């Protein structure tokens, strides 16, 4: 539902403010969300995070590492939950979300980044 709203707002507001020839490239960052993409000879191709890190991590390929974007999106939610709880706002759903994110990422390493350690650093 949020993704649909974001797409509508993109079309109604943001897309009109930038040069039309930028729209395709800008959409790579928003739609489809969290996909890892590169551009090869003018064509967008889906790749894994590891493939991007090893072979396509150059401006020439205009890489978008959806796995990293998704991991950082989760991390920002985790930090928000931690700060909320640290400031005295107690909510069982927040505490459950915090724990689920810890459990989900405790062994996660994406593009050589140890997200498990980052989560541990906040505890």
Jmol script that loads the backbone (N, CA, C; Angstrom):
load data "model"
ATOM      1  N   UNK A   1       0.816  -1.178   0.000  1.00  0.00           N
ATOM      2  CA  UNK A   1       0.000   0.000   0.000  1.00  0.00           C
ATOM      3  C   UNK A   1       0.877   1.266   0.000  1.00  0.00           C
ATOM      4  N   UNK A   2       1.918   1.282   0.820  1.00  0.00           N
ATOM      5  CA  UNK A   2       2.815   2.437   0.852  1.00  0.00           C
ATOM      6  C   UNK A   2       3.542   2.575  -0.484  1.00  0.00           C
ATOM      7  N   UNK A   3       3.966   1.448  -1.042  1.00  0.00           N
ATOM      8  CA  UNK A   3       4.650   1.478  -2.330  1.00  0.00           C
ATOM      9  C   UNK A   3       3.776   2.060  -3.426  1.00  0.00           C
ATOM     10  N   UNK A   4       2.497   1.723  -3.405  1.00  0.00           N
ATOM     11  CA  UNK A   4       1.564   2.259  -4.395  1.00  0.00           C
ATOM     12  C   UNK A   4       1.433   3.773  -4.237  1.00  0.00           C
ATOM     13  N   UNK A   5       1.322   4.222  -2.995  1.00  0.00           N
ATOM     14  CA  UNK A   5       1.242   5.653  -2.718  1.00  0.00           C
ATOM     15  C   UNK A   5       2.509   6.366  -3.194  1.00  0.00           C
ATOM     16  N   UNK A   6       3.661   5.759  -2.927  1.00  0.00           N
ATOM     17  CA  UNK A   6       4.925   6.359  -3.354  1.00  0.00           C
ATOM     18  C   UNK A   6       4.986   6.489  -4.872  1.00  0.00           C
ATOM     19  N   UNK A   7       4.536   5.455  -5.590  1.00  0.00           N
ATOM     20  CA  UNK A   7       4.530   5.506  -7.056  1.00  0.00           C
ATOM     21  C   UNK A   7       3.617   6.622  -7.559  1.00  0.00           C
ATOM     22  N   UNK A   8       2.434   6.744  -6.936  1.00  0.00           N
ATOM     23  CA  UNK A   8       1.494   7.795  -7.339  1.00  0.00           C
ATOM     24  C   UNK A   8       2.102   9.178  -7.102  1.00  0.00           C
ATOM     25  N   UNK A   9       2.732   9.355  -5.949  1.00  0.00           N
ATOM     26  CA  UNK A   9       3.353  10.640  -5.633  1.00  0.00           C
ATOM     27  C   UNK A   9       4.517  10.932  -6.575  1.00  0.00           C
ATOM     28  N   UNK A  10       5.267   9.896  -6.916  1.00  0.00           N
ATOM     29  CA  UNK A  10       6.363  10.061  -7.866  1.00  0.00           C
ATOM     30  C   UNK A  10       5.832  10.630  -9.175  1.00  0.00           C
ATOM     31  N   UNK A  11       4.802   9.986  -9.710  1.00  0.00           N
ATOM     32  CA  UNK A  11       4.242  10.411 -10.990  1.00  0.00           C
ATOM     33  C   UNK A  11       3.618  11.800 -10.898  1.00  0.00           C
ATOM     34  N   UNK A  12       2.898  12.067  -9.819  1.00  0.00           N
ATOM     35  CA  UNK A  12       2.167  13.327  -9.687  1.00  0.00           C
ATOM     36  C   UNK A  12       3.058  14.510  -9.330  1.00  0.00           C
ATOM     37  N   UNK A  13       4.146  14.261  -8.614  1.00  0.00           N
ATOM     38  CA  UNK A  13       4.924  15.374  -8.081  1.00  0.00           C
ATOM     39  C   UNK A  13       6.370  15.396  -8.564  1.00  0.00           C
ATOM     40  N   UNK A  14       7.119  14.388  -8.217  1.00  0.00           N
ATOM     41  CA  UNK A  14       8.566  14.418  -8.431  1.00  0.00           C
ATOM     42  C   UNK A  14       8.954  14.311  -9.898  1.00  0.00           C
ATOM     43  N   UNK A  15       8.333  13.393 -10.623  1.00  0.00           N
ATOM     44  CA  UNK A  15       8.711  13.173 -12.028  1.00  0.00           C
ATOM     45  C   UNK A  15       8.578  14.446 -12.857  1.00  0.00           C
ATOM     46  N   UNK A  16       7.642  15.294 -12.475  1.00  0.00           N
ATOM     47  CA  UNK A  16       7.431  16.545 -13.214  1.00  0.00           C
ATOM     48  C   UNK A  16       8.519  17.584 -12.946  1.00  0.00           C
ATOM     49  N   UNK A  17       9.259  17.409 -11.863  1.00  0.00           N
ATOM     50  CA  UNK A  17      10.248  18.403 -11.462  1.00  0.00           C
ATOM     51  C   UNK A  17      11.639  18.154 -12.028  1.00  0.00           C
ATOM     52  N   UNK A  18      11.860  16.991 -12.594  1.00  0.00           N
ATOM     53  CA  UNK A  18      13.193  16.655 -13.114  1.00  0.00           C
ATOM     54  C   UNK A  18      13.122  16.490 -14.630  1.00  0.00           C
ATOM     55  N   UNK A  19      14.248  16.614 -15.290  1.00  0.00           N
ATOM     56  CA  UNK A  19      14.243  16.411 -16.743  1.00  0.00           C
ATOM     57  C   UNK A  19      13.705  15.022 -17.090  1.00  0.00           C
ATOM     58  N   UNK A  20      12.892  14.942 -18.105  1.00  0.00           N
ATOM     59  CA  UNK A  20      12.239  13.677 -18.465  1.00  0.00           C
ATOM     60  C   UNK A  20      13.236  12.565 -18.775  1.00  0.00           C
ATOM     61  N   UNK A  21      14.414  12.907 -19.289  1.00  0.00           N
ATOM     62  CA  UNK A  21      15.387  11.860 -19.599  1.00  0.00           C
ATOM     63  C   UNK A  21      16.038  11.278 -18.344  1.00  0.00           C
ATOM     64  N   UNK A  22      15.766  11.851 -17.183  1.00  0.00           N
ATOM     65  CA  UNK A  22      16.266  11.295 -15.914  1.00  0.00           C
ATOM     66  C   UNK A  22      15.290  10.281 -15.316  1.00  0.00           C
ATOM     67  N   UNK A  23      14.048  10.280 -15.760  1.00  0.00           N
ATOM     68  CA  UNK A  23      13.016   9.460 -15.120  1.00  0.00           C
ATOM     69  C   UNK A  23      13.368   7.978 -15.036  1.00  0.00           C
ATOM     70  N   UNK A  24      13.880   7.422 -16.111  1.00  0.00           N
ATOM     71  CA  UNK A  24      14.218   5.999 -16.100  1.00  0.00           C
ATOM     72  C   UNK A  24      15.268   5.666 -15.061  1.00  0.00           C
ATOM     73  N   UNK A  25      16.312   6.483 -15.013  1.00  0.00           N
ATOM     74  CA  UNK A  25      17.377   6.250 -14.043  1.00  0.00           C
ATOM     75  C   UNK A  25      16.881   6.445 -12.611  1.00  0.00           C
ATOM     76  N   UNK A  26      16.083   7.462 -12.385  1.00  0.00           N
ATOM     77  CA  UNK A  26      15.566   7.712 -11.039  1.00  0.00           C
ATOM     78  C   UNK A  26      14.631   6.599 -10.588  1.00  0.00           C
ATOM     79  N   UNK A  27      13.866   6.046 -11.508  1.00  0.00           N
ATOM     80  CA  UNK A  27      12.951   4.958 -11.149  1.00  0.00           C
ATOM     81  C   UNK A  27      13.714   3.705 -10.709  1.00  0.00           C
ATOM     82  N   UNK A  28      14.948   3.552 -11.168  1.00  0.00           N
ATOM     83  CA  UNK A  28      15.749   2.397 -10.747  1.00  0.00           C
ATOM     84  C   UNK A  28      15.912   2.374  -9.229  1.00  0.00           C
ATOM     85  N   UNK A  29      15.871   3.547  -8.596  1.00  0.00           N
ATOM     86  CA  UNK A  29      16.060   3.631  -7.155  1.00  0.00           C
ATOM     87  C   UNK A  29      14.778   3.390  -6.379  1.00  0.00           C
ATOM     88  N   UNK A  30      13.641   3.428  -7.049  1.00  0.00           N
ATOM     89  CA  UNK A  30      12.371   3.349  -6.328  1.00  0.00           C
ATOM     90  C   UNK A  30      11.452   2.233  -6.789  1.00  0.00           C
ATOM     91  N   UNK A  31      11.579   1.795  -8.011  1.00  0.00           N
ATOM     92  CA  UNK A  31      10.626   0.819  -8.545  1.00  0.00           C
ATOM     93  C   UNK A  31      11.332  -0.090  -9.532  1.00  0.00           C
ATOM     94  N   UNK A  32      11.511  -1.315  -9.259  1.00  0.00           N
ATOM     95  CA  UNK A  32      11.016  -2.062  -8.113  1.00  0.00           C
ATOM     96  C   UNK A  32      11.916  -1.867  -6.896  1.00  0.00           C
ATOM     97  N   UNK A  33      11.293  -1.772  -5.759  1.00  0.00           N
ATOM     98  CA  UNK A  33      12.011  -1.520  -4.517  1.00  0.00           C
ATOM     99  C   UNK A  33      12.879  -2.721  -4.140  1.00  0.00           C
ATOM    100  N   UNK A  34      14.092  -2.459  -3.727  1.00  0.00           N
ATOM    101  CA  UNK A  34      15.043  -3.434  -3.201  1.00  0.00           C
ATOM    102  C   UNK A  34      15.567  -4.447  -4.221  1.00  0.00           C
ATOM    103  N   UNK A  35      15.454  -4.162  -5.486  1.00  0.00           N
ATOM    104  CA  UNK A  35      16.074  -5.037  -6.477  1.00  0.00           C
ATOM    105  C   UNK A  35      17.478  -4.527  -6.757  1.00  0.00           C
ATOM    106  N   UNK A  36      18.385  -5.449  -6.996  1.00  0.00           N
ATOM    107  CA  UNK A  36      19.763  -5.094  -7.338  1.00  0.00           C
ATOM    108  C   UNK A  36      19.866  -5.037  -8.853  1.00  0.00           C
ATOM    109  N   UNK A  37      20.197  -3.859  -9.351  1.00  0.00           N
ATOM    110  CA  UNK A  37      20.173  -3.625 -10.793  1.00  0.00           C
ATOM    111  C   UNK A  37      21.458  -2.961 -11.274  1.00  0.00           C
ATOM    112  N   UNK A  38      21.796  -3.248 -12.519  1.00  0.00           N
ATOM    113  CA  UNK A  38      22.891  -2.566 -13.198  1.00  0.00           C
ATOM    114  C   UNK A  38      22.412  -2.210 -14.605  1.00  0.00           C
ATOM    115  N   UNK A  39      23.123  -1.292 -15.228  1.00  0.00           N
ATOM    116  CA  UNK A  39      22.817  -0.938 -16.615  1.00  0.00           C
ATOM    117  C   UNK A  39      23.996  -1.359 -17.471  1.00  0.00           C
ATOM    118  N   UNK A  40      23.698  -2.206 -18.443  1.00  0.00           N
ATOM    119  CA  UNK A  40      24.729  -2.695 -19.366  1.00  0.00           C
ATOM    120  C   UNK A  40      24.264  -2.381 -20.781  1.00  0.00           C
ATOM    121  N   UNK A  41      25.067  -1.603 -21.490  1.00  0.00           N
ATOM    122  CA  UNK A  41      24.730  -1.194 -22.860  1.00  0.00           C
ATOM    123  C   UNK A  41      23.325  -0.608 -22.955  1.00  0.00           C
ATOM    124  N   UNK A  42      22.966   0.222 -21.978  1.00  0.00           N
ATOM    125  CA  UNK A  42      21.674   0.896 -21.997  1.00  0.00           C
ATOM    126  C   UNK A  42      20.501   0.059 -21.518  1.00  0.00           C
ATOM    127  N   UNK A  43      20.745  -1.197 -21.162  1.00  0.00           N
ATOM    128  CA  UNK A  43      19.681  -2.081 -20.695  1.00  0.00           C
ATOM    129  C   UNK A  43      19.840  -2.366 -19.208  1.00  0.00           C
ATOM    130  N   UNK A  44      18.739  -2.334 -18.473  1.00  0.00           N
ATOM    131  CA  UNK A  44      18.764  -2.625 -17.045  1.00  0.00           C
ATOM    132  C   UNK A  44      18.693  -4.129 -16.838  1.00  0.00           C
ATOM    133  N   UNK A  45      19.601  -4.637 -16.012  1.00  0.00           N
ATOM    134  CA  UNK A  45      19.635  -6.069 -15.713  1.00  0.00           C
ATOM    135  C   UNK A  45      19.666  -6.276 -14.207  1.00  0.00           C
ATOM    136  N   UNK A  46      18.982  -7.312 -13.755  1.00  0.00           N
ATOM    137  CA  UNK A  46      18.999  -7.647 -12.336  1.00  0.00           C
ATOM    138  C   UNK A  46      20.234  -8.503 -12.046  1.00  0.00           C
ATOM    139  N   UNK A  47      20.922  -8.173 -10.973  1.00  0.00           N
ATOM    140  CA  UNK A  47      22.107  -8.903 -10.526  1.00  0.00           C
ATOM    141  C   UNK A  47      22.005  -9.118  -9.030  1.00  0.00           C
ATOM    142  N   UNK A  48      22.832  -9.997  -8.492  1.00  0.00           N
ATOM    143  CA  UNK A  48      22.878 -10.174  -7.047  1.00  0.00           C
ATOM    144  C   UNK A  48      23.812  -9.119  -6.451  1.00  0.00           C
ATOM    145  N   UNK A  49      23.696  -8.936  -5.162  1.00  0.00           N
ATOM    146  CA  UNK A  49      24.584  -8.013  -4.467  1.00  0.00           C
ATOM    147  C   UNK A  49      26.043  -8.439  -4.654  1.00  0.00           C
ATOM    148  N   UNK A  50      26.301  -9.736  -4.559  1.00  0.00           N
ATOM    149  CA  UNK A  50      27.670 -10.236  -4.741  1.00  0.00           C
ATOM    150  C   UNK A  50      28.189  -9.952  -6.151  1.00  0.00           C
ATOM    151  N   UNK A  51      27.332 -10.128  -7.154  1.00  0.00           N
ATOM    152  CA  UNK A  51      27.756  -9.841  -8.532  1.00  0.00           C
ATOM    153  C   UNK A  51      28.088  -8.366  -8.702  1.00  0.00           C
ATOM    154  N   UNK A  52      27.261  -7.504  -8.093  1.00  0.00           N
ATOM    155  CA  UNK A  52      27.536  -6.070  -8.188  1.00  0.00           C
ATOM    156  C   UNK A  52      28.873  -5.751  -7.533  1.00  0.00           C
ATOM    157  N   UNK A  53      29.094  -6.284  -6.332  1.00  0.00           N
ATOM    158  CA  UNK A  53      30.339  -6.021  -5.611  1.00  0.00           C
ATOM    159  C   UNK A  53      31.552  -6.492  -6.408  1.00  0.00           C
ATOM    160  N   UNK A  54      31.461  -7.678  -6.984  1.00  0.00           N
ATOM    161  CA  UNK A  54      32.612  -8.268  -7.673  1.00  0.00           C
ATOM    162  C   UNK A  54      32.849  -7.712  -9.071  1.00  0.00           C
ATOM    163  N   UNK A  55      31.766  -7.450  -9.818  1.00  0.00           N
ATOM    164  CA  UNK A  55      31.954  -7.155 -11.236  1.00  0.00           C
ATOM    165  C   UNK A  55      31.355  -5.850 -11.749  1.00  0.00           C
ATOM    166  N   UNK A  56      30.418  -5.269 -11.006  1.00  0.00           N
ATOM    167  CA  UNK A  56      29.689  -4.130 -11.563  1.00  0.00           C
ATOM    168  C   UNK A  56      29.700  -2.887 -10.678  1.00  0.00           C
ATOM    169  N   UNK A  57      30.596  -2.822  -9.706  1.00  0.00           N
ATOM    170  CA  UNK A  57      30.630  -1.699  -8.780  1.00  0.00           C
ATOM    171  C   UNK A  57      31.450  -0.545  -9.360  1.00  0.00           C
ATOM    172  N   UNK A  58      30.964  -0.053 -10.496  1.00  0.00           N
ATOM    173  CA  UNK A  58      31.605   1.072 -11.187  1.00  0.00           C
ATOM    174  C   UNK A  58      30.500   1.975 -11.732  1.00  0.00           C
ATOM    175  N   UNK A  59      30.767   3.268 -11.784  1.00  0.00           N
ATOM    176  CA  UNK A  59      29.777   4.212 -12.303  1.00  0.00           C
ATOM    177  C   UNK A  59      29.283   3.820 -13.691  1.00  0.00           C
ATOM    178  N   UNK A  60      30.150   3.219 -14.470  1.00  0.00           N
ATOM    179  CA  UNK A  60      29.811   2.781 -15.824  1.00  0.00           C
ATOM    180  C   UNK A  60      28.538   1.937 -15.848  1.00  0.00           C
ATOM    181  N   UNK A  61      28.306   1.138 -14.796  1.00  0.00           N
ATOM    182  CA  UNK A  61      27.157   0.231 -14.740  1.00  0.00           C
ATOM    183  C   UNK A  61      25.979   0.798 -13.952  1.00  0.00           C
ATOM    184  N   UNK A  62      26.134   1.976 -13.390  1.00  0.00           N
ATOM    185  CA  UNK A  62      25.063   2.607 -12.634  1.00  0.00           C
ATOM    186  C   UNK A  62      24.410   1.623 -11.650  1.00  0.00           C
ATOM    187  N   UNK A  63      25.212   0.991 -10.785  1.00  0.00           N
ATOM    188  CA  UNK A  63      24.670  -0.062  -9.928  1.00  0.00           C
ATOM    189  C   UNK A  63      23.748   0.459  -8.825  1.00  0.00           C
ATOM    190  N   UNK A  64      22.708  -0.304  -8.565  1.00  0.00           N
ATOM    191  CA  UNK A  64      21.815  -0.075  -7.432  1.00  0.00           C
ATOM    192  C   UNK A  64      21.770  -1.399  -6.679  1.00  0.00           C
ATOM    193  N   UNK A  65      22.372  -1.427  -5.502  1.00  0.00           N
ATOM    194  CA  UNK A  65      22.429  -2.661  -4.714  1.00  0.00           C
ATOM    195  C   UNK A  65      21.224  -2.707  -3.775  1.00  0.00           C
ATOM    196  N   UNK A  66      20.162  -3.332  -4.256  1.00  0.00           N
ATOM    197  CA  UNK A  66      18.916  -3.402  -3.497  1.00  0.00           C
ATOM    198  C   UNK A  66      19.055  -4.114  -2.168  1.00  0.00           C
ATOM    199  N   UNK A  67      19.955  -5.094  -2.086  1.00  0.00           N
ATOM    200  CA  UNK A  67      20.153  -5.818  -0.826  1.00  0.00           C
ATOM    201  C   UNK A  67      20.701  -4.887   0.251  1.00  0.00           C
ATOM    202  N   UNK A  68      21.632  -4.029  -0.122  1.00  0.00           N
ATOM    203  CA  UNK A  68      22.170  -3.063   0.841  1.00  0.00           C
ATOM    204  C   UNK A  68      21.100  -2.035   1.212  1.00  0.00           C
ATOM    205  N   UNK A  69      20.376  -1.553   0.223  1.00  0.00           N
ATOM    206  CA  UNK A  69      19.319  -0.574   0.495  1.00  0.00           C
ATOM    207  C   UNK A  69      18.293  -1.171   1.469  1.00  0.00           C
ATOM    208  N   UNK A  70      17.907  -2.415   1.235  1.00  0.00           N
ATOM    209  CA  UNK A  70      16.937  -3.066   2.124  1.00  0.00           C
ATOM    210  C   UNK A  70      17.518  -3.267   3.521  1.00  0.00           C
ATOM    211  N   UNK A  71      18.772  -3.673   3.604  1.00  0.00           N
ATOM    212  CA  UNK A  71      19.404  -3.879   4.909  1.00  0.00           C
ATOM    213  C   UNK A  71      19.493  -2.564   5.688  1.00  0.00           C
ATOM    214  N   UNK A  72      19.828  -1.484   5.010  1.00  0.00           N
ATOM    215  CA  UNK A  72      19.919  -0.181   5.674  1.00  0.00           C
ATOM    216  C   UNK A  72      18.518   0.323   6.053  1.00  0.00           C
ATOM    217  N   UNK A  73      17.529   0.031   5.239  1.00  0.00           N
ATOM    218  CA  UNK A  73      16.151   0.385   5.568  1.00  0.00           C
ATOM    219  C   UNK A  73      15.728  -0.316   6.865  1.00  0.00           C
ATOM    220  N   UNK A  74      16.042  -1.598   6.974  1.00  0.00           N
ATOM    221  CA  UNK A  74      15.747  -2.337   8.209  1.00  0.00           C
ATOM    222  C   UNK A  74      16.538  -1.777   9.388  1.00  0.00           C
ATOM    223  N   UNK A  75      17.808  -1.457   9.140  1.00  0.00           N
ATOM    224  CA  UNK A  75      18.645  -0.903  10.201  1.00  0.00           C
ATOM    225  C   UNK A  75      18.082   0.424  10.717  1.00  0.00           C
ATOM    226  N   UNK A  76      17.584   1.252   9.827  1.00  0.00           N
ATOM    227  CA  UNK A  76      17.017   2.528  10.272  1.00  0.00           C
ATOM    228  C   UNK A  76      15.769   2.296  11.126  1.00  0.00           C
ATOM    229  N   UNK A  77      14.956   1.297  10.784  1.00  0.00           N
ATOM    230  CA  UNK A  77      13.803   0.944  11.612  1.00  0.00           C
ATOM    231  C   UNK A  77      14.232   0.437  12.970  1.00  0.00           C
ATOM    232  N   UNK A  78      15.300  -0.343  12.984  1.00  0.00           N
ATOM    233  CA  UNK A  78      15.845  -0.866  14.236  1.00  0.00           C
ATOM    234  C   UNK A  78      16.343   0.281  15.125  1.00  0.00           C
ATOM    235  N   UNK A  79      17.082   1.198  14.544  1.00  0.00           N
ATOM    236  CA  UNK A  79      17.606   2.339  15.309  1.00  0.00           C
ATOM    237  C   UNK A  79      16.452   3.179  15.854  1.00  0.00           C
ATOM    238  N   UNK A  80      15.451   3.389  15.030  1.00  0.00           N
ATOM    239  CA  UNK A  80      14.276   4.143  15.486  1.00  0.00           C
ATOM    240  C   UNK A  80      13.608   3.443  16.666  1.00  0.00           C
ATOM    241  N   UNK A  81      13.461   2.118  16.590  1.00  0.00           N
ATOM    242  CA  UNK A  81      12.866   1.365  17.698  1.00  0.00           C
ATOM    243  C   UNK A  81      13.737   1.473  18.950  1.00  0.00           C
ATOM    244  N   UNK A  82      15.055   1.339  18.797  1.00  0.00           N
ATOM    245  CA  UNK A  82      15.970   1.450  19.937  1.00  0.00           C
ATOM    246  C   UNK A  82      15.851   2.816  20.612  1.00  0.00           C
ATOM    247  N   UNK A  83      15.871   3.859  19.812  1.00  0.00           N
ATOM    248  CA  UNK A  83      15.794   5.212  20.372  1.00  0.00           C
ATOM    249  C   UNK A  83      14.453   5.460  21.063  1.00  0.00           C
ATOM    250  N   UNK A  84      13.400   4.963  20.476  1.00  0.00           N
ATOM    251  CA  UNK A  84      12.075   5.120  21.075  1.00  0.00           C
ATOM    252  C   UNK A  84      12.017   4.418  22.419  1.00  0.00           C
ATOM    253  N   UNK A  85      12.509   3.191  22.458  1.00  0.00           N
ATOM    254  CA  UNK A  85      12.523   2.432  23.716  1.00  0.00           C
ATOM    255  C   UNK A  85      13.452   3.079  24.738  1.00  0.00           C
ATOM    256  N   UNK A  86      14.618   3.550  24.282  1.00  0.00           N
ATOM    257  CA  UNK A  86      15.567   4.206  25.182  1.00  0.00           C
ATOM    258  C   UNK A  86      14.999   5.491  25.787  1.00  0.00           C
ATOM    259  N   UNK A  87      14.080   6.115  25.091  1.00  0.00           N
ATOM    260  CA  UNK A  87      13.468   7.347  25.579  1.00  0.00           C
ATOM    261  C   UNK A  87      12.203   7.102  26.393  1.00  0.00           C
ATOM    262  N   UNK A  88      12.014   5.841  26.790  1.00  0.00           N
ATOM    263  CA  UNK A  88      10.947   5.532  27.735  1.00  0.00           C
ATOM    264  C   UNK A  88       9.602   5.169  27.148  1.00  0.00           C
ATOM    265  N   UNK A  89       9.502   5.107  25.853  1.00  0.00           N
ATOM    266  CA  UNK A  89       8.229   4.718  25.245  1.00  0.00           C
ATOM    267  C   UNK A  89       8.233   3.202  25.110  1.00  0.00           C
ATOM    268  N   UNK A  90       7.435   2.545  25.903  1.00  0.00           N
ATOM    269  CA  UNK A  90       7.378   1.082  25.914  1.00  0.00           C
ATOM    270  C   UNK A  90       6.156   0.618  25.135  1.00  0.00           C
ATOM    271  N   UNK A  91       6.411  -0.300  24.260  1.00  0.00           N
ATOM    272  CA  UNK A  91       5.354  -0.839  23.433  1.00  0.00           C
ATOM    273  C   UNK A  91       5.779  -2.256  23.061  1.00  0.00           C
ATOM    274  N   UNK A  92       4.950  -3.245  23.368  1.00  0.00           N
ATOM    275  CA  UNK A  92       5.324  -4.631  23.046  1.00  0.00           C
ATOM    276  C   UNK A  92       5.641  -4.834  21.558  1.00  0.00           C
ATOM    277  N   UNK A  93       4.915  -4.172  20.681  1.00  0.00           N
ATOM    278  CA  UNK A  93       5.167  -4.324  19.246  1.00  0.00           C
ATOM    279  C   UNK A  93       6.553  -3.791  18.875  1.00  0.00           C
ATOM    280  N   UNK A  94       6.962  -2.684  19.485  1.00  0.00           N
ATOM    281  CA  UNK A  94       8.300  -2.137  19.230  1.00  0.00           C
ATOM    282  C   UNK A  94       9.380  -3.090  19.718  1.00  0.00           C
ATOM    283  N   UNK A  95       9.186  -3.633  20.910  1.00  0.00           N
ATOM    284  CA  UNK A  95      10.174  -4.567  21.453  1.00  0.00           C
ATOM    285  C   UNK A  95      10.261  -5.832  20.611  1.00  0.00           C
ATOM    286  N   UNK A  96       9.119  -6.313  20.115  1.00  0.00           N
ATOM    287  CA  UNK A  96       9.115  -7.500  19.250  1.00  0.00           C
ATOM    288  C   UNK A  96       9.800  -7.194  17.913  1.00  0.00           C
ATOM    289  N   UNK A  97       9.513  -6.037  17.365  1.00  0.00           N
ATOM    290  CA  UNK A  97      10.141  -5.644  16.097  1.00  0.00           C
ATOM    291  C   UNK A  97      11.648  -5.547  16.254  1.00  0.00           C
ATOM    292  N   UNK A  98      12.089  -4.936  17.330  1.00  0.00           N
ATOM    293  CA  UNK A  98      13.526  -4.814  17.590  1.00  0.00           C
ATOM    294  C   UNK A  98      14.173  -6.198  17.636  1.00  0.00           C
ATOM    295  N   UNK A  99      13.572  -7.122  18.363  1.00  0.00           N
ATOM    296  CA  UNK A  99      14.143  -8.461  18.487  1.00  0.00           C
ATOM    297  C   UNK A  99      14.114  -9.214  17.157  1.00  0.00           C
ATOM    298  N   UNK A 100      13.029  -9.062  16.405  1.00  0.00           N
ATOM    299  CA  UNK A 100      12.941  -9.727  15.096  1.00  0.00           C
ATOM    300  C   UNK A 100      14.038  -9.232  14.151  1.00  0.00           C
ATOM    301  N   UNK A 101      14.298  -7.942  14.188  1.00  0.00           N
ATOM    302  CA  UNK A 101      15.344  -7.390  13.330  1.00  0.00           C
ATOM    303  C   UNK A 101      16.727  -7.878  13.758  1.00  0.00           C
ATOM    304  N   UNK A 102      16.951  -7.975  15.061  1.00  0.00           N
ATOM    305  CA  UNK A 102      18.224  -8.524  15.549  1.00  0.00           C
ATOM    306  C   UNK A 102      18.383  -9.956  15.060  1.00  0.00           C
ATOM    307  N   UNK A 103      17.341 -10.768  15.257  1.00  0.00           N
ATOM    308  CA  UNK A 103      17.395 -12.178  14.856  1.00  0.00           C
ATOM    309  C   UNK A 103      17.601 -12.328  13.352  1.00  0.00           C
ATOM    310  N   UNK A 104      16.928 -11.494  12.584  1.00  0.00           N
ATOM    311  CA  UNK A 104      17.015 -11.580  11.119  1.00  0.00           C
ATOM    312  C   UNK A 104      18.408 -11.228  10.606  1.00  0.00           C
ATOM    313  N   UNK A 105      19.069 -10.281  11.259  1.00  0.00           N
ATOM    314  CA  UNK A 105      20.342  -9.768  10.733  1.00  0.00           C
ATOM    315  C   UNK A 105      21.574 -10.189  11.521  1.00  0.00           C
ATOM    316  N   UNK A 106      21.417 -11.041  12.532  1.00  0.00           N
ATOM    317  CA  UNK A 106      22.563 -11.360  13.402  1.00  0.00           C
ATOM    318  C   UNK A 106      23.730 -11.988  12.654  1.00  0.00           C
ATOM    319  N   UNK A 107      23.459 -12.689  11.559  1.00  0.00           N
ATOM    320  CA  UNK A 107      24.531 -13.313  10.785  1.00  0.00           C
ATOM    321  C   UNK A 107      24.645 -12.723   9.379  1.00  0.00           C
ATOM    322  N   UNK A 108      23.997 -11.595   9.158  1.00  0.00           N
ATOM    323  CA  UNK A 108      23.940 -11.020   7.809  1.00  0.00           C
ATOM    324  C   UNK A 108      25.230 -10.301   7.435  1.00  0.00           C
ATOM    325  N   UNK A 109      25.727 -10.646   6.270  1.00  0.00           N
ATOM    326  CA  UNK A 109      26.854  -9.945   5.672  1.00  0.00           C
ATOM    327  C   UNK A 109      26.474  -9.677   4.223  1.00  0.00           C
ATOM    328  N   UNK A 110      26.447  -8.414   3.862  1.00  0.00           N
ATOM    329  CA  UNK A 110      26.046  -8.029   2.505  1.00  0.00           C
ATOM    330  C   UNK A 110      27.143  -7.148   1.924  1.00  0.00           C
ATOM    331  N   UNK A 111      27.639  -7.564   0.787  1.00  0.00           N
ATOM    332  CA  UNK A 111      28.701  -6.820   0.092  1.00  0.00           C
ATOM    333  C   UNK A 111      29.887  -6.559   1.018  1.00  0.00           C
ATOM    334  N   UNK A 112      30.184  -7.523   1.862  1.00  0.00           N
ATOM    335  CA  UNK A 112      31.324  -7.395   2.761  1.00  0.00           C
ATOM    336  C   UNK A 112      31.046  -6.583   4.015  1.00  0.00           C
ATOM    337  N   UNK A 113      29.807  -6.144   4.202  1.00  0.00           N
ATOM    338  CA  UNK A 113      29.438  -5.365   5.386  1.00  0.00           C
ATOM    339  C   UNK A 113      28.788  -6.306   6.390  1.00  0.00           C
ATOM    340  N   UNK A 114      29.345  -6.368   7.592  1.00  0.00           N
ATOM    341  CA  UNK A 114      28.830  -7.242   8.639  1.00  0.00           C
ATOM    342  C   UNK A 114      27.690  -6.541   9.375  1.00  0.00           C
ATOM    343  N   UNK A 115      26.477  -6.727   8.874  1.00  0.00           N
ATOM    344  CA  UNK A 115      25.321  -6.087   9.497  1.00  0.00           C
ATOM    345  C   UNK A 115      25.032  -6.658  10.878  1.00  0.00           C
ATOM    346  N   UNK A 116      25.363  -7.917  11.106  1.00  0.00           N
ATOM    347  CA  UNK A 116      25.204  -8.498  12.435  1.00  0.00           C
ATOM    348  C   UNK A 116      25.978  -7.727  13.481  1.00  0.00           C
ATOM    349  N   UNK A 117      27.204  -7.357  13.152  1.00  0.00           N
ATOM    350  CA  UNK A 117      28.028  -6.589  14.073  1.00  0.00           C
ATOM    351  C   UNK A 117      27.461  -5.179  14.296  1.00  0.00           C
ATOM    352  N   UNK A 118      26.951  -4.596  13.245  1.00  0.00           N
ATOM    353  CA  UNK A 118      26.351  -3.261  13.389  1.00  0.00           C
ATOM    354  C   UNK A 118      25.187  -3.330  14.376  1.00  0.00           C
ATOM    355  N   UNK A 119      24.346  -4.340  14.261  1.00  0.00           N
ATOM    356  CA  UNK A 119      23.227  -4.492  15.193  1.00  0.00           C
ATOM    357  C   UNK A 119      23.749  -4.693  16.615  1.00  0.00           C
ATOM    358  N   UNK A 120      24.773  -5.521  16.765  1.00  0.00           N
ATOM    359  CA  UNK A 120      25.340  -5.751  18.095  1.00  0.00           C
ATOM    360  C   UNK A 120      25.880  -4.478  18.711  1.00  0.00           C
ATOM    361  N   UNK A 121      26.426  -3.606  17.890  1.00  0.00           N
ATOM    362  CA  UNK A 121      26.978  -2.348  18.396  1.00  0.00           C
ATOM    363  C   UNK A 121      25.911  -1.449  19.034  1.00  0.00           C
ATOM    364  N   UNK A 122      24.675  -1.666  18.687  1.00  0.00           N
ATOM    365  CA  UNK A 122      23.591  -0.856  19.260  1.00  0.00           C
ATOM    366  C   UNK A 122      23.039  -1.446  20.545  1.00  0.00           C
ATOM    367  N   UNK A 123      23.471  -2.634  20.900  1.00  0.00           N
ATOM    368  CA  UNK A 123      22.935  -3.276  22.122  1.00  0.00           C
ATOM    369  C   UNK A 123      23.764  -2.961  23.331  1.00  0.00           C
TER     370      UNK A 123
END
end "model"
wireframe off; spacefill off
backbone 0.3
color backbone group
